[in-house]
């Protein structure tokens, strides 16, 4: 399929389950050209040496979905329902979590897994799915009225763009499972929460470079241009809806209850940034953003960003679940790091080979600036405090645990063409593979 080239405006190519009638389409356009002062260099975890190939125990070093250090019982925690239609006890301004570690016990195995490998393995052998006795729904303090969020333009890391961009339309949700082949390779229910996947249609616990590439070559992808990359993130649920996975791993057994809400749209756009020319992204580069275990890890690597579509909300970005107004859509923003070490396609913690740029969008001199992936998800949200993202049970659906994983399996020819689009200040979409 020939590439689509647009010479004016910011392209907003997205998979769509329903037409987006929210006027300006939310924050994608405005934030794409913003110059936030909130960005900073990525503070990647202190870990062992970078690795060019994933090892069998890579889940021990990653602080993403597959880290399995803490121990927990099998009992499902009580639910804290909702103040909206039918669920939550009246909590007023009270919050369940404390200030330190969200009130949860520190998980040494997750934080220092590089030095605690034997302990992690012993803990997994005793309890492969820890934390279930701590499961609970999000609490009242996890939500905020969007009108109460001060205009800030941007928060966290990434999101400062310039130059051109290229996008790919991969739909909104191709399939679901509670695996994470990057952080917990070979382990079913390694994430203990359900992911939405787009792109490669074969992703599961046993995925790896070769089978994913074979699937991409065979056209097993939801992307309209044949891009076989894998993109995934935790699902959003209506906690008052019917669970499709009641009594199952990743579902209610891990504290994830309610019906899964498909995004109304999913925009996958790679942006330019900083003062230097952008280097083409290498095929089979792997990366993560955010931290699914942030509560147990002192808030390290949090990069959650939420807002609502609609005029006046473009610069209101928050780490809390926003309560949107009438005819507005809940918007999740997933900003990825974009300063590559120029050598490794992955590292043991999936962070030590790629970093966030500074507040101006620039990378360190010894790093290669590559396209900055931003995933923008929009949802028709339920009323009130009746929605939450899936999480590890002991993270209790904290909105700050939002995260995403990306494995680039696009052809190198399309990666090169995308870099050319950015460096030539063009807006491209669905580049030919």
C-alpha positions in Angstrom: 0.0 0.0 0.0 1.4 3.4 -1.0 2.3 5.8 1.8 -0.2 8.6 2.6 1.6 12.0 2.7 0.0 15.1 4.2 1.8 18.4 3.9 -0.1 20.5 6.3 -1.5 20.0 9.8 -0.8 17.3 12.4 -2.0 14.0 11.1 -4.4 12.1 13.4 -4.6 8.7 11.8 -6.4 6.4 14.2 -8.2 3.1 14.5 -11.8 3.9 15.3 -14.6 1.9 16.9 -16.8 5.0 16.8 -16.5 8.4 15.1 -14.7 11.0 17.2 -17.1 13.9 17.4 -15.3 15.9 20.1 -14.4 18.9 18.0 -10.7 19.4 18.2 -10.1 15.7 19.0 -8.6 16.5 22.4 -5.0 17.1 23.1 -3.2 15.4 20.2 -2.9 18.4 18.1 -2.1 20.9 20.8 0.4 18.8 22.7 2.1 17.7 19.5 3.4 21.2 19.1 3.7 22.2 22.7 6.9 23.3 24.4 6.5 22.0 27.9 8.8 22.9 30.7 7.9 19.7 32.6 10.0 17.2 30.7 13.2 15.9 32.1 15.9 13.3 31.4 14.7 9.8 32.1 15.8 8.3 35.4 16.1 4.7 34.3 16.4 2.1 36.9 19.9 1.2 38.1 20.4 -2.2 36.6 22.9 -4.6 35.3 24.6 -4.4 32.0 22.5 -3.8 28.9 21.7 -6.9 26.9 21.3 -7.1 23.1 19.1 -10.2 23.4 16.4 -11.1 25.9 17.5 -13.7 28.4 15.2 -16.3 30.0 15.2 -14.4 33.3 14.7 -10.9 31.9 11.5 -10.5 33.9 13.6 -10.3 37.0 15.3 -7.2 35.9 12.3 -5.4 34.4 10.1 -3.2 36.6 7.3 -3.5 34.1 4.4 -6.0 34.2 6.3 -9.2 34.7 8.2 -8.5 38.0 7.1 -11.1 40.4 8.9 -10.5 43.7 6.3 -9.9 46.3 4.3 -12.7 47.9 0.6 -12.6 48.5 -2.3 -15.0 49.3 -5.0 -16.3 47.0 -7.9 -14.4 48.5 -9.3 -11.6 46.4 -9.3 -8.3 48.1 -12.5 -6.4 48.8 -13.8 -4.0 46.3 -14.1 -0.3 46.9 -16.8 0.1 44.3 -17.9 3.5 43.1 -19.6 6.7 44.1 -21.5 6.8 40.9 -24.2 4.3 40.0 -23.9 1.4 42.5 -20.5 0.6 43.9 -18.4 2.5 46.3 -18.7 3.2 50.0 -18.9 6.9 50.8 -15.2 7.7 51.4 -15.4 11.5 51.1 -11.9 12.8 50.8 -10.3 9.8 52.5 -7.8 7.8 50.5 -7.0 4.2 51.1 -3.3 4.5 50.3 -0.7 6.1 52.5 1.9 8.6 51.3 4.8 6.1 51.4 4.7 3.3 48.7 0.9 3.9 48.5 0.6 2.1 51.8 1.9 -1.1 50.3 4.9 -3.2 51.4 8.1 -2.6 49.6 9.0 -5.4 47.2 12.7 -5.9 47.3 12.6 -8.6 44.7 11.1 -6.2 42.2 13.3 -3.2 42.9 16.7 -5.0 43.2 16.0 -8.0 41.2 19.4 -8.0 39.5 20.9 -8.7 42.9 18.1 -10.8 44.3 17.6 -13.4 41.5 17.5 -16.5 43.8 15.1 -14.8 46.2 12.8 -13.9 43.3 12.8 -17.4 41.9 12.1 -18.8 45.4 9.2 -16.4 45.9 7.7 -17.3 42.4 8.0 -21.0 43.2 6.0 -20.5 46.4 3.5 -18.0 44.9 3.5 -17.5 41.2 0.8 -14.8 41.3 1.5 -12.7 44.3 -0.5 -9.8 45.8 -4.0 -11.2 45.4 -4.8 -10.7 49.0 -4.2 -7.0 48.6 -6.6 -6.5 45.6 -9.0 -3.6 45.8 -10.6 -1.1 43.4 -9.3 2.5 42.9 -10.3 4.8 45.7 -11.9 8.3 45.7 -8.6 10.1 45.7 -7.6 8.5 42.4 -10.2 10.6 40.6 -10.5 14.3 39.8 -12.9 16.5 38.0 -11.2 17.7 34.8 -12.3 21.3 35.6 -10.2 21.1 38.9 -7.0 20.3 37.0 -4.9 23.4 36.5 -3.6 24.1 33.0 -0.1 22.8 32.8 0.5 21.9 29.1 2.3 18.7 29.9 3.5 16.6 32.9 6.0 13.8 33.2 8.5 13.0 30.6 8.4 13.2 26.8 5.7 15.0 24.8 7.8 17.8 23.5 7.7 17.5 19.7 8.8 19.4 16.6 9.4 18.6 12.9 7.4 16.1 11.1 5.6 12.9 12.1 4.3 9.6 10.8 1.4 7.5 12.0 0.0 4.0 11.6 -3.6 2.8 11.8 -3.7 -0.5 13.7 -7.3 -0.4 15.0 -8.3 -0.1 18.6 -8.1 -3.6 20.1 -7.2 -6.7 18.2 -7.0 -9.2 21.1 -6.5 -9.5 24.9 -4.6 -11.6 27.3 -2.9 -11.2 30.7 0.6 -12.1 29.4 3.7 -10.0 28.9 6.2 -11.7 26.7 8.7 -8.9 27.2 8.8 -8.7 31.0 7.8 -12.3 31.8 8.7 -14.4 28.7 7.0 -17.8 28.7 4.8 -17.2 31.8 1.1 -17.3 31.3 -0.6 -14.5 33.2 2.8 -12.9 33.8 1.2 -9.5 33.9 -1.7 -10.4 36.3 -3.8 -7.9 34.4 -5.3 -7.8 30.9 -3.7 -6.0 28.0 -5.2 -4.6 24.8 -3.0 -5.4 21.8 -2.9 -3.9 18.4 -0.5 -4.7 15.5 0.9 -8.2 15.6 -2.0 -10.6 16.1 0.0 -13.5 17.6 1.3 -11.8 20.8 1.1 -14.0 23.9 3.4 -15.3 26.6 5.5 -17.3 24.2 6.2 -14.6 21.6 9.7 -13.8 20.6 11.6 -12.1 17.8 11.4 -15.0 15.3 7.7 -16.0 15.5 6.6 -12.3 15.7 8.7 -11.6 12.5 7.2 -14.7 10.8 3.7 -13.5 11.7 4.5 -10.0 10.4 5.8 -11.5 7.1 2.6 -13.5 6.8 0.5 -10.4 7.2 -0.9 -11.3 10.6 -1.3 -7.8 11.8 -4.2 -5.4 12.5 -2.2 -2.5 11.0 -3.6 -1.4 7.6 -0.1 -1.1 6.0 1.1 -4.5 7.1 3.3 -3.2 10.0 3.8 -6.3 12.3 4.9 -4.3 15.3 3.4 -5.1 18.7 1.8 -2.4 20.8 0.0 -3.1 24.1 -1.3 -1.4 27.3 -3.7 -2.3 30.2 -7.4 -2.4 29.4 -9.9 0.1 30.9 -12.9 -1.4 32.6 -16.4 -0.3 33.6 -16.5 -1.8 37.1 -20.3 -2.1 37.1 -20.2 -4.1 33.8 -20.1 -7.9 33.3 -16.6 -9.3 33.6 -15.6 -11.5 30.7 -13.0 -13.2 32.9 -14.8 -13.8 36.1 -12.9 -16.5 38.1 -9.9 -16.4 35.7 -6.3 -15.4 36.0 -5.7 -11.8 35.0 -9.4 -11.1 35.7 -11.2 -11.3 39.0 -8.6 -13.7 40.5 -6.2 -10.8 40.2 -8.7 -8.1 41.3 -9.6 -7.0 37.8 -13.4 -6.8 37.6 -15.9 -5.3 35.2 -16.5 -5.2 31.5 -13.6 -4.2 29.2 -14.1 -0.9 27.4 -12.7 -0.7 23.9 -11.1 2.6 22.9 -13.2 4.7 20.6 -9.9 5.6 18.9 -6.2 4.7 19.1 -3.7 7.1 17.6 -0.1 5.7 17.1 2.1 8.6 16.0 5.9 8.9 15.9 7.2 12.5 16.3 10.3 14.5 15.8 11.9 16.3 18.7 14.9 18.3 19.7 17.5 20.1 17.6 19.3 17.2 15.9 18.3 15.1 12.9 16.3 12.1 13.8 17.8 8.6 13.3 15.6 5.9 11.9 14.3 3.5 14.5 15.9 0.1 14.2 13.8 -3.0 13.6 13.2 -5.1 16.6 13.9 -2.3 19.1 11.9 -3.0 22.3 10.9 -0.4 24.9 8.4 0.3 27.7 7.0 3.5 29.3 5.4 4.0 32.7 5.6 1.5 35.5 3.0 -1.1 36.3 4.7 -1.7 39.7 5.2 2.0 40.7 3.5 1.6 44.1 5.9 -1.1 45.2 8.9 0.8 43.7 8.6 4.3 45.3 7.0 5.8 42.2 9.9 5.2 40.0 9.4 5.7 36.2 5.8 7.0 36.5 4.7 8.7 33.3 0.9 8.5 33.5 -1.0 11.2 31.6 -4.7 11.6 31.4 -7.1 14.4 30.2 -10.4 14.8 28.5 -11.3 15.7 24.9 -13.1 19.0 24.3 -12.3 22.7 24.2 -10.5 24.0 27.3 -9.0 20.7 28.3 -6.0 20.7 25.9 -3.6 21.7 28.6 -5.1 20.0 31.6 -3.0 16.9 32.1 -3.2 14.8 35.3 -1.9 11.6 36.9 -5.4 11.0 38.3 -8.5 9.5 36.5 -10.3 12.6 35.1 -14.1 12.9 35.4 -14.9 14.3 32.0 -17.9 16.5 31.1 -20.8 15.7 28.8 -19.8 14.7 25.3 -16.1 14.5 26.3 -13.9 11.5 26.0 -11.5 10.1 28.6 -8.0 10.4 27.0 -4.9 8.4 28.0 -1.5 9.6 26.7 1.4 7.1 26.5 4.7 8.9 25.8 7.7 6.7 25.1 11.4 7.5 25.5 13.3 8.5 22.3 17.0 8.7 23.1 18.7 5.5 22.0 22.1 4.3 23.0 22.7 3.4 19.4 23.7 -0.2 20.1 21.2 -2.3 22.1 17.8 -3.3 20.9 16.8 -4.0 24.4 18.2 -4.2 28.0 17.4 -6.3 31.0 15.1 -3.6 32.5 13.9 -2.4 29.1 15.0 1.1 30.1 18.8 1.2 30.2 19.2 1.3 26.4 16.7 4.1 25.8 16.0 7.3 27.7 13.7 10.4 27.7 15.0 13.7 26.2 15.3 16.8 28.3 12.7 19.6 28.6 13.6 20.9 25.2 13.3 17.5 23.5 17.0 17.0 23.1 19.0 13.9 23.8 22.5 13.6 25.3 25.4 13.9 22.9 26.2 10.2 23.2 22.6 9.2 22.4 20.8 8.9 19.1 17.5 10.8 18.8 14.9 8.4 17.3 11.2 9.0 16.6 9.2 9.6 19.8 6.1 7.3 19.9 3.0 8.8 21.5 -0.1 6.5 21.8 -3.3 8.5 22.4 -6.3 6.5 23.5 -9.9 7.9 23.7 -12.8 6.3 25.5 -16.5 6.9 26.0 -16.2 6.7 29.8 -18.9 5.6 32.2 -20.4 8.2 34.5 -18.8 8.9 37.8 -16.0 6.9 39.4 -16.9 3.7 37.7 -13.9 3.1 35.6 -10.2 2.1 36.1 -7.3 0.5 34.3 -6.3 -3.1 35.0 -3.3 -3.5 37.4 -1.3 -5.9 39.4 -3.6 -6.8 42.4 -1.4 -5.0 45.0 -1.3 -1.8 42.9 -5.1 -1.5 43.4 -5.7 0.2 40.0 -3.7 3.3 40.9 -3.9 5.5 37.8 -0.2 6.2 38.0 0.5 2.6 37.1 -0.5 3.3 33.4 2.1 1.9 31.1 2.7 0.5 27.6 5.0 -1.8 25.8 6.3 -1.5 22.2 8.2 -3.9 20.0 9.1 -2.4 16.6 8.8 -5.0 13.8 8.2 -2.5 11.0 10.4 -3.1 8.0 13.7 -1.1 8.0 12.6 0.5 4.7 9.5 2.0 6.4 11.5 3.0 9.5 13.9 4.9 7.2 11.0 6.5 5.3 9.5 7.6 8.6 12.7 9.3 9.7 12.8 11.1 6.4 9.2 12.3 7.0 10.2 13.7 10.3 13.4 15.3 9.1 11.7 16.9 6.1 8.9 18.3 8.3 6.3 16.2 6.6 3.2 14.4 8.0 3.0 10.8 6.8 0.7 7.9 7.5 0.7 4.1 6.9 4.1 4.0 5.3 4.6 1.1 2.9 6.3 -1.9 4.4 
